[in-house]
């Protein structure tokens, strides 16, 4: 979900949390480790911008992050098809 959000625009961490929380019950303490892991594996880069006397850390998806998202989407479709096979009423 994080990678998909970042394909639209660069976003700061708290806003990522809020955007995802609109659809899923997830805490900041869950998402920040995800952001760090994605940054560590090269899927995201960061930069800081001043905001009201403080810095906000913005996240940007990288080329390898887009490739990872493409793979996640393919994996999801495969998984969904497998589950739908059993859930479809015929």
C-alpha positions in Angstrom: 0.0 0.0 0.0 2.9 2.4 0.8 4.5 1.9 -2.6 1.2 2.3 -4.4 0.5 5.6 -2.5 4.0 6.9 -3.5 3.4 6.3 -7.2 1.1 9.4 -7.1 3.3 11.8 -5.2 6.0 12.1 -2.6 4.4 12.0 0.9 5.6 12.5 4.4 5.4 9.7 6.9 2.4 10.9 9.0 0.3 11.6 5.9 1.1 8.0 4.6 -0.2 6.7 7.9 -3.4 8.8 7.7 -4.1 7.9 4.1 -3.8 4.2 4.9 -5.9 4.5 8.1 -8.8 5.8 6.0 -9.2 2.2 4.8 -7.3 0.0 7.2 -6.8 -0.1 11.0 -3.1 0.4 11.2 -0.9 2.3 13.7 2.1 4.6 13.0 4.2 2.2 15.0 3.4 -0.4 12.3 4.1 1.7 9.3 7.4 3.4 10.2 9.3 0.1 10.3 7.9 -0.6 6.9 9.1 2.7 5.6 12.6 2.1 7.0 12.7 -1.4 5.5 11.6 -0.1 2.1 14.2 2.6 2.3 16.9 0.1 3.4 16.2 -2.2 0.4 16.3 0.7 -2.0 12.6 0.9 -2.8 12.3 4.4 -1.3 14.5 7.5 -0.9 13.9 10.3 1.5 14.4 14.1 1.7 13.5 16.7 4.3 11.5 19.9 3.9 11.0 22.5 6.5 7.4 22.9 7.8 6.4 25.2 10.7 9.9 25.3 12.1 10.5 21.6 11.9 11.5 19.2 9.1 9.2 16.8 7.5 10.7 13.7 6.0 9.2 12.9 2.6 9.4 9.6 0.9 9.8 9.0 -2.8 9.5 5.7 -4.7 12.5 4.6 -6.7 12.8 2.6 -9.9 13.4 -0.6 -7.9 10.4 0.3 -5.7 8.2 0.5 -8.8 9.5 -2.9 -9.9 8.8 -4.3 -6.5 5.3 -2.9 -6.6 4.7 -4.5 -10.0 5.8 -7.8 -8.5 3.5 -7.3 -5.5 0.6 -6.6 -7.9 1.3 -9.8 -9.9 1.6 -11.9 -6.7 -1.7 -10.4 -5.4 -3.6 -11.2 -8.6 -2.3 -14.8 -8.4 -3.3 -15.1 -4.7 -6.7 -13.5 -5.4 -7.4 -15.9 -8.3 -6.6 -18.8 -6.0 -8.9 -17.6 -3.2 -11.7 -16.7 -5.7 -11.6 -20.3 -7.0 -12.8 -21.5 -3.6 -15.1 -18.6 -2.8 -17.0 -18.3 -6.1 -20.4 -19.7 -5.9 -21.4 -21.8 -8.9 
